[in-house]
Every structure is written in C-alpha cells, then in structure tokens.
Amino acid sequence: MTERYTVRNVVFESGERFALLVDHTGVPLFDTTVFTMTEFRARNRASATIEQVLRALKVFLLFCKQHKIDLTQRMLEGRLLELGELDALVQLCRLPMADIESQVDADLTRAGRAVVSLESYRARAKEAPPEVAGDSAGVRVRYIRQFIGWLADRRLLSLSAQHANRAALLGVKEIVVSGLTARIPTGKGRNKASSRVALDEAAQERLWQIIDVNSSENPWKSGHGRVRNELIVRWLMGLGVRRGELLGVKVDDVNFRANEVFIARRADDPVDPRTYQPNTKTADRILPISDDLATRTRQYIIEERRRHRNSRKHPFLFVANGGAPLSLRGFDDIFSVLSEKHPDLPNVFPHLFRHTYNFNFSKVADEAGMDEETEKKTRSQLMGWSETSGSAETYTRREVERKARDASLQLQNKMVKPRDDNQ
C-alpha cells in the first residue's frame, strides 16, 4: 500500500513540537502548513491539536485524490464541492485511517483497469468496514470544513469586487460550509452501557495479584520492568493522573519531605528529548502521596532508575529499559502486554485507571458523608479541573449505576413472593 501523506513531528531548538503533513517524498505540503501555522500555531494551540488537524486534512487530500478533484482549479472556476461529494467525504471520514488509505489505494489501482467484474463488485459491496466513533468523525469534518473555508477565503481576498467568479465562489463556499455542518456526525449519546467504566473491586484485587513483583503471573521479565510497571499502576490508581501527566513527572517534582508531587504543565519542554512529548491537559496542581508510595518511588529511583546510564541525561522519573524517558508508545505497550497475557482481566488501558480512581473516590466520599457539591469541588481539585467544569459528572457514572442497581434489587426483594400452590 502506498503511503501518500504522512504526519511528522519536528522539534525546534526552543523545544517546540510542530506537526507537518508531508508527501511521499518527505516534503511538507504548502497549504496545510500555512493553514496550521496561521489558524492554530498563531493561537498557541497545542502540538497534539495541530497533529489532529493534519490527520483530518490527510483524509480530505486522500478524498480529493480518490475522486480526482483539483480544488485549486475548481476555485478558479468559482466551484468547490458538489453535494454528492460532500456525502462521500463525510462517509469517508467515518472510516479508520488504515481503511481509508486501503480504499483510496485500491480505487486508484482499479482506475487503470478497463473492466471490473460483477463478482468483485458484489464482494466489495458486502464488506462492512468498521467505523470510528461519531465524535471522532465529527472532529475530522469540522477541521476539513475550516480548511475549505480558509482556502476559499484566501482566493476571495485575491479577487477584486468586480471579478466574474467572486460572487459564485462566495455563494458556493457558504453552501459547502453549511452542507458540511449539516452532515457532521455525532456520538450516540444514548449508548452508555458500553462506555468506559472502572475496574470493580474483584478486578482491582486480581490486578494487584498479577502485578506484584514476586508474582509468577507477572507478565514482565526484567526486574526493572516489574518494579517500574507496578509503581506506574500504583501512581495511576492512587493519584488518578493521566498518562501524559505521569510521564512528565521529573524526579525533582517529587517532594519526599512533604510527601507531595507537583503535576506541572510543560508544553514544549526543551529538556524533553521525546519527539512526541507527553503533556498535561489539566491545570498544575500539587497532590499528596502516601508514605508507602513515597518509599516505593524512592527505592525505584535509587535501586532501578540509577542503574541505567542514560537516565542521568534527563530528569524524568520513569525510564525505559535503556534509561531514556519512557515514551507514550512504550507506556501503552505495558498495558497491551498485560491485557494480552491476562485475558481474564477487563481490557486494560491507561485511562481506565483514571475512571477507577474516581470510582474509588466516590466510595470514600460516601463513607465520609460528603455532600454532592463538596464532592464535585474536591474531585475537580484532584483531577485538575476548574470548579465550574462539568467533567466531574462524567466520572460519577459508575457509582450512579451501582446505586441504581442496588436500589433496583432492594425493590425487587421487597415484592410479595408468589404463592406456592403445592403447599
């Protein structure tokens, strides 16, 4: 399969990460680069956001190639996209990137053939490729809509008020933008039964048994891997931090005298050698750590981290086996191995622990008799949200479901038992 466009990250001397969309020769594309620089970088948007924008524009460029659309030429003629093309574009945005690339590659390959058999057409028609979440498809469509509008505005600003195509292009731009807006997919908000939830008590107990450094079921072979990965799970379960926040923690951020850790926002940190820098999405905050977690962390630094020579070249707490800062991919691989080796556990992924932390916090809040408002404010402080944010409510769903289940069972148990006619 030919990879026609690729999103690549570059790191400037200042430490800034900047994503670029390049063609198969490795040359950055002019329009997408100018678009992201003027519309996103100039507004101090995060590098991860710019990367997401470019992945959406990659879908649009593949669509144009698939349908042989020369948008520059069309704008010269006062045209953009037709309504049928809008429907096809939105449908393409619903597919995973790998399926989009395969589909475009196959269509361009078939374009040179004179005949396509009826059997092969029917076989393709029966295939039902998986779709991405509606919200994810909607994000793609929104960025593509903004890019098309930006291209049209740039062309319009170059035309005089009397130009013959100016009125036509202005009108068709409004139709395309409104047409894409009307077609933006949304998430199925009613489908909450399959939404991400937390590990229940039994699953948590099973997890602790598996990741114990002395357990025969521990899936990691090296001593460093076992100690580090157990400590990572303890940080995630005990503090509820995101993976980017955890990977951004430096040794000096941990105050062992006060038993605290500083969760800092350090976008474009020049001392971070990772091309894809883990970032903190929420606010800076100081979190308490228990005596046990502090002791385990200190032991990891002294007995495990220090053994790797490359760990002396950077300040980050968690390191890979070679001593470099642990990457996002390496972090995700930890939980991929855990899920693969122990299918008896629910599918384990990093953000699941944030849900689990909030599930456990809800129980503590109930036991402490916190009122609803105090619970929300306390949760927001620990998670790094503003007090006015509605994010706290997102993480209470599992506890609400548990209470609803208990209430339902109590009502059922109070029902009059059916009469036994044999007595």
C-alpha positions as CSV (number, residue, x, y, z in Angstrom):
1,M,0.0,0.0,0.0
2,T,1.3,3.4,-1.0
3,E,1.5,6.0,1.8
4,R,0.8,9.2,0.0
5,Y,0.7,11.5,3.0
6,T,2.3,11.3,6.4
7,V,2.1,13.4,9.6
8,R,5.5,14.0,11.1
9,N,6.6,15.9,14.2
10,V,9.6,18.2,14.2
11,V,11.3,19.6,17.3
12,F,12.7,23.2,17.2
13,E,15.7,24.3,19.2
14,S,13.3,26.1,21.6
15,G,11.7,22.7,22.4
16,E,8.5,23.4,20.4
17,R,6.9,20.5,18.7
18,F,5.3,21.2,15.4
19,A,3.5,18.7,13.2
20,L,3.8,18.7,9.4
21,L,1.9,16.9,6.7
22,V,4.4,15.7,4.1
23,D,4.0,13.9,0.8
24,H,5.7,10.6,-0.2
25,T,8.9,12.4,-0.9
26,G,9.0,13.9,2.6
27,V,8.3,17.5,1.5
28,P,5.8,19.4,3.6
29,L,2.6,20.4,1.9
30,F,2.4,24.2,1.5
31,D,-1.3,24.8,2.0
32,T,-1.7,22.6,5.1
33,T,1.5,24.0,6.7
34,V,0.4,27.7,6.2
35,F,-3.1,26.8,7.4
36,T,-2.0,25.2,10.7
37,M,0.6,27.9,11.3
38,T,-1.8,30.8,10.8
39,E,-5.0,29.3,12.2
40,F,-3.6,27.1,15.1
41,R,0.0,27.8,16.0
42,A,-0.6,31.5,16.0
43,R,-3.3,31.0,18.5
44,N,-1.0,28.9,20.7
45,R,-2.9,25.7,20.2
46,A,-1.2,22.5,21.4
47,S,1.0,20.5,19.1
48,A,-1.3,17.5,19.7
49,T,-4.2,19.6,18.4
50,I,-2.2,20.6,15.2
51,E,-1.4,16.9,14.7
52,Q,-5.1,16.0,14.9
53,V,-5.9,18.8,12.4
54,L,-3.4,17.4,9.9
55,R,-4.8,13.9,10.2
56,A,-8.2,15.2,9.3
57,L,-6.7,17.1,6.3
58,K,-4.9,14.0,5.3
59,V,-8.4,12.3,4.9
60,F,-9.5,15.3,2.8
61,L,-6.5,15.1,0.5
62,L,-6.9,11.4,0.0
63,F,-10.5,12.0,-0.8
64,C,-9.6,14.6,-3.4
65,K,-7.0,12.2,-5.0
66,Q,-9.5,9.4,-4.9
67,H,-12.2,11.4,-6.8
68,K,-9.7,13.3,-9.0
69,I,-10.7,16.7,-7.5
70,D,-8.4,19.6,-8.3
71,L,-9.7,22.2,-5.8
72,T,-7.4,24.9,-7.0
73,Q,-8.7,24.6,-10.5
74,R,-12.3,24.5,-9.3
75,M,-11.8,27.7,-7.3
76,L,-10.5,29.4,-10.4
77,E,-13.9,28.5,-12.0
78,G,-15.9,29.6,-8.9
79,R,-16.6,26.0,-7.8
80,L,-15.8,23.8,-4.7
81,L,-17.5,20.5,-3.9
82,E,-20.8,19.1,-5.2
83,L,-23.5,17.9,-2.8
84,G,-22.8,14.2,-3.7
85,E,-19.2,14.8,-3.0
86,L,-20.0,16.2,0.5
87,D,-21.9,13.0,1.3
88,A,-19.0,10.8,0.1
89,L,-16.5,12.9,2.0
90,V,-18.4,12.6,5.3
91,Q,-18.8,8.8,4.7
92,L,-15.0,8.5,4.3
93,C,-14.4,10.5,7.5
94,R,-16.3,7.7,9.3
95,L,-13.6,5.1,8.5
96,P,-10.4,4.3,10.3
97,M,-7.3,5.8,8.7
98,A,-5.9,2.4,7.6
99,D,-9.2,1.6,5.8
100,I,-9.2,5.0,4.1
101,E,-5.7,4.5,2.8
102,S,-6.5,1.0,1.6
103,Q,-9.7,2.1,-0.1
104,V,-8.1,5.0,-1.9
105,D,-5.1,2.8,-2.9
106,A,-7.5,0.2,-4.3
107,D,-9.6,2.7,-6.2
108,L,-6.6,4.4,-7.8
109,T,-5.2,1.0,-8.8
110,R,-8.6,-0.1,-10.3
111,A,-8.8,3.3,-12.1
112,G,-6.4,2.0,-14.7
113,R,-8.4,-1.2,-15.4
114,A,-11.0,-1.2,-18.2
115,V,-13.2,-3.8,-16.7
116,V,-14.3,-4.6,-13.1
117,S,-16.0,-8.0,-12.7
118,L,-19.5,-8.1,-11.3
119,E,-18.4,-10.7,-8.7
120,S,-15.6,-8.5,-7.4
121,Y,-18.0,-5.5,-7.2
122,R,-20.6,-7.6,-5.2
123,A,-17.8,-8.9,-2.9
124,R,-16.7,-5.3,-2.1
125,A,-20.3,-4.2,-1.6
126,K,-20.9,-6.9,1.1
127,E,-17.9,-5.8,3.1
128,A,-18.8,-3.6,6.1
129,P,-15.7,-1.9,7.3
130,P,-15.7,-0.8,11.0
131,E,-16.3,2.9,11.7
132,V,-14.7,5.3,14.1
133,A,-16.8,6.9,16.8
134,G,-19.2,9.5,15.6
135,D,-17.5,12.2,17.7
136,S,-14.1,11.4,16.0
137,A,-15.6,11.5,12.6
138,G,-17.2,14.9,13.5
139,V,-13.9,16.3,14.5
140,R,-12.5,15.4,11.1
141,V,-15.4,17.0,9.3
142,R,-15.1,20.2,11.3
143,Y,-11.4,20.7,10.5
144,I,-11.9,19.9,6.9
145,R,-14.8,22.4,6.8
146,Q,-12.5,25.1,8.3
147,F,-9.7,24.3,5.8
148,I,-12.0,24.5,2.8
149,G,-13.4,27.8,4.1
150,W,-9.8,29.1,4.6
151,L,-8.8,28.1,1.1
152,A,-11.9,29.8,-0.3
153,D,-11.3,33.0,1.7
154,R,-7.7,33.2,0.6
155,R,-8.9,33.0,-3.0
156,L,-11.6,35.5,-2.5
157,L,-9.3,38.0,-0.9
158,S,-7.1,37.9,-4.1
159,L,-10.1,38.8,-6.3
160,S,-11.4,42.3,-6.9
161,A,-15.1,43.0,-6.1
162,Q,-15.9,43.1,-9.8
163,H,-14.2,39.7,-10.7
164,A,-16.6,37.4,-12.6
165,N,-16.1,34.4,-10.3
166,R,-16.1,36.2,-7.0
167,A,-19.8,36.1,-6.3
168,A,-20.1,32.5,-7.5
169,L,-17.2,31.3,-5.2
170,L,-18.6,33.2,-2.2
171,G,-22.0,31.6,-2.7
172,V,-20.7,28.1,-3.2
173,K,-18.4,28.5,-0.1
174,E,-21.5,29.2,2.0
175,I,-23.3,26.2,0.6
176,V,-20.4,23.8,1.2
177,V,-19.7,25.1,4.7
178,S,-23.4,24.8,5.7
179,G,-23.7,21.4,3.9
180,L,-20.8,20.0,5.9
181,T,-22.2,21.5,9.1
182,A,-25.5,19.7,8.5
183,R,-23.7,16.4,7.9
184,I,-21.4,16.4,11.0
185,P,-21.7,13.0,12.7
186,T,-22.3,13.0,16.4
187,G,-21.7,10.4,19.1
188,K,-24.6,8.1,20.1
189,G,-25.2,9.8,23.5
190,R,-27.8,7.2,24.5
191,N,-25.4,4.3,24.2
192,K,-23.9,4.5,27.7
193,A,-24.0,0.8,28.5
194,S,-20.8,0.1,26.6
195,S,-19.0,3.3,27.6
196,R,-15.7,3.2,29.5
197,V,-16.2,2.3,33.1
198,A,-13.9,1.4,36.1
199,L,-12.4,-1.8,37.4
200,D,-14.6,-3.2,40.1
201,E,-13.3,-4.4,43.4
202,A,-12.8,-8.0,42.2
203,A,-10.9,-6.8,39.1
204,Q,-8.7,-4.5,41.2
205,E,-7.8,-7.3,43.6
206,R,-6.9,-9.5,40.7
207,L,-4.8,-6.8,39.2
208,W,-2.8,-6.4,42.4
209,Q,-2.1,-10.1,42.5
210,I,-0.8,-10.1,38.9
211,I,1.5,-7.1,39.0
212,D,3.2,-8.0,42.3
213,V,6.9,-8.0,41.5
214,N,7.2,-11.5,43.0
215,S,4.1,-13.0,41.3
216,S,4.6,-15.9,39.0
217,E,1.8,-14.4,36.9
218,N,3.6,-11.1,36.4
219,P,3.9,-10.7,32.6
220,W,7.1,-8.7,32.5
221,K,10.5,-10.5,32.6
222,S,13.1,-7.9,33.6
223,G,13.4,-6.8,37.2
224,H,13.3,-3.2,36.2
225,G,10.2,-3.7,34.2
226,R,8.4,-5.4,37.1
227,V,9.3,-2.8,39.6
228,R,8.6,0.2,37.3
229,N,5.3,-1.2,36.0
230,E,3.9,-2.0,39.4
231,L,4.9,1.5,40.6
232,I,3.2,3.0,37.5
233,V,0.0,1.2,38.3
234,R,0.2,2.4,41.9
235,W,0.6,6.1,40.7
236,L,-2.3,5.8,38.3
237,M,-4.6,4.1,40.9
238,G,-3.5,6.3,43.8
239,L,-3.5,9.7,42.1
240,G,-5.8,9.4,39.1
241,V,-3.3,11.2,36.8
242,R,-3.3,10.9,33.0
243,R,-0.5,9.1,31.2
244,G,0.9,12.4,29.9
245,E,0.9,13.8,33.4
246,L,2.7,10.8,34.8
247,L,5.3,10.6,32.0
248,G,6.0,14.3,32.5
249,V,6.9,14.0,36.2
250,K,10.5,14.8,36.9
251,V,12.5,13.4,39.9
252,D,12.7,16.9,41.4
253,D,8.9,17.2,41.2
254,V,8.6,14.7,44.0
255,N,9.0,16.3,47.4
256,F,9.9,13.4,49.7
257,R,10.0,15.6,52.8
258,A,6.4,16.8,52.4
259,N,5.2,13.6,50.6
260,E,3.9,15.6,47.6
261,V,4.3,15.6,43.9
262,F,3.9,18.6,41.6
263,I,1.9,17.8,38.4
264,A,3.1,20.6,36.0
265,R,2.2,21.8,32.6
266,R,5.4,22.0,30.5
267,A,4.4,22.2,26.9
268,D,7.4,22.2,24.5
269,D,9.8,21.5,27.3
270,P,13.3,21.9,25.7
271,V,14.9,19.3,28.0
272,D,12.4,16.6,26.9
273,P,14.1,14.6,24.2
274,R,10.9,12.8,23.1
275,T,9.6,13.9,19.7
276,Y,6.0,13.1,20.9
277,Q,6.1,14.9,24.2
278,P,3.7,13.7,26.9
279,N,1.7,16.7,28.0
280,T,-0.5,17.7,31.0
281,K,-4.0,18.6,29.7
282,T,-5.4,19.9,33.0
283,A,-4.2,22.5,35.5
284,D,-1.0,22.5,37.5
285,R,-1.6,21.0,41.0
286,I,0.2,19.5,44.0
287,L,-1.0,16.1,45.0
288,P,-0.2,14.2,48.3
289,I,1.4,10.8,48.1
290,S,1.3,8.2,50.9
291,D,4.3,7.1,52.9
292,D,4.2,3.7,51.1
293,L,4.1,5.3,47.6
294,A,6.9,7.7,48.5
295,T,9.0,4.8,49.8
296,R,8.4,2.7,46.7
297,T,9.2,5.7,44.4
298,R,12.4,6.5,46.3
299,Q,13.5,2.9,46.1
300,Y,12.8,2.9,42.3
301,I,15.0,5.9,41.8
302,I,17.9,4.6,43.9
303,E,17.8,0.9,43.0
304,E,16.4,0.7,39.5
305,R,16.5,4.0,37.6
306,R,20.1,4.9,38.7
307,R,21.4,1.6,37.1
308,H,20.7,3.0,33.6
309,R,23.5,5.3,32.5
310,N,21.2,7.2,30.0
311,S,18.9,8.1,32.9
312,R,21.5,10.6,34.0
313,K,20.9,12.6,30.8
314,H,17.4,13.7,31.7
315,P,15.3,14.5,34.8
316,F,12.2,12.4,34.1
317,L,11.1,9.8,36.7
318,F,10.0,6.8,34.7
319,V,12.6,5.4,32.2
320,A,12.7,2.7,29.5
321,N,15.0,-0.2,29.9
322,G,17.8,1.7,28.2
323,G,17.4,4.7,30.5
324,A,15.7,7.1,28.1
325,P,12.5,8.7,29.2
326,L,9.6,6.3,28.9
327,S,7.7,7.2,25.7
328,L,3.9,7.3,25.1
329,R,4.2,4.2,22.9
330,G,6.3,2.3,25.5
331,F,3.8,3.3,28.2
332,D,0.8,1.9,26.1
333,D,2.7,-1.3,25.4
334,I,2.9,-2.0,29.1
335,F,-0.9,-2.4,29.3
336,S,-1.1,-4.1,25.9
337,V,1.1,-6.9,27.3
338,L,-0.9,-7.0,30.5
339,S,-4.2,-7.4,28.6
340,E,-2.7,-10.0,26.2
341,K,-1.2,-12.1,28.9
342,H,-4.2,-12.0,31.2
343,P,-7.5,-12.0,29.2
344,D,-9.3,-12.8,32.4
345,L,-8.9,-9.1,33.3
346,P,-11.1,-6.5,31.5
347,N,-9.4,-4.7,28.7
348,V,-6.8,-2.6,30.5
349,F,-5.7,0.8,29.1
350,P,-4.1,3.7,30.8
351,H,-7.2,6.0,31.1
352,L,-9.2,3.1,32.7
353,F,-7.2,3.8,35.9
354,R,-8.5,7.4,36.0
355,H,-12.0,6.1,35.9
356,T,-11.1,3.5,38.6
357,Y,-9.6,6.2,40.8
358,N,-12.8,8.2,40.5
359,F,-14.9,5.1,41.2
360,N,-12.9,4.5,44.4
361,F,-13.1,8.2,45.3
362,S,-16.9,8.1,45.1
363,K,-16.9,5.3,47.7
364,V,-14.6,7.3,50.0
365,A,-16.8,10.4,49.6
366,D,-19.9,8.4,50.6
367,E,-18.2,6.9,53.6
368,A,-17.0,10.4,54.6
369,G,-20.5,11.8,54.2
370,M,-19.6,14.5,51.7
371,D,-22.4,16.4,50.2
372,E,-22.7,16.5,46.4
373,E,-21.2,20.0,46.0
374,T,-18.2,19.3,48.2
375,E,-17.6,16.0,46.4
376,K,-17.6,17.8,43.0
377,K,-15.2,20.5,44.2
378,T,-12.9,18.0,45.8
379,R,-12.8,15.8,42.7
380,S,-12.2,18.7,40.4
381,Q,-9.2,19.8,42.6
382,L,-7.6,16.4,42.5
383,M,-8.2,15.9,38.8
384,G,-7.0,19.4,37.8
385,W,-10.4,20.7,36.6
386,S,-11.9,24.1,37.3
387,E,-14.7,24.1,39.8
388,T,-17.2,25.2,37.1
389,S,-16.2,22.4,34.8
390,G,-18.7,19.6,34.2
391,S,-16.0,17.0,33.9
392,A,-16.6,15.7,37.5
393,E,-20.0,14.4,36.5
394,T,-18.5,12.3,33.7
395,Y,-16.6,10.2,36.2
396,T,-19.5,9.6,38.6
397,R,-21.5,7.4,36.1
398,R,-20.2,4.1,37.5
399,E,-21.2,5.0,41.1
400,V,-24.6,6.1,39.9
401,E,-25.1,2.9,38.1
402,R,-24.1,0.9,41.2
403,K,-26.5,2.8,43.4
404,A,-29.3,2.3,40.8
405,R,-28.6,-1.4,40.7
406,D,-28.7,-1.7,44.5
407,A,-31.9,0.2,44.6
408,S,-33.5,-1.9,42.0
409,L,-32.5,-5.1,43.8
410,Q,-33.9,-3.8,47.0
411,L,-37.2,-3.0,45.4
412,Q,-37.4,-6.5,43.8
413,N,-36.6,-8.2,47.1
414,K,-39.5,-6.3,48.8
415,M,-42.0,-7.7,46.3
416,V,-44.6,-10.1,47.6
417,K,-43.3,-13.7,46.9
418,P,-45.5,-15.7,44.6
419,R,-47.8,-18.3,46.3
420,D,-46.7,-21.9,46.2
421,D,-49.8,-23.9,45.1
422,N,-48.3,-27.2,46.2
423,Q,-48.4,-26.2,49.9
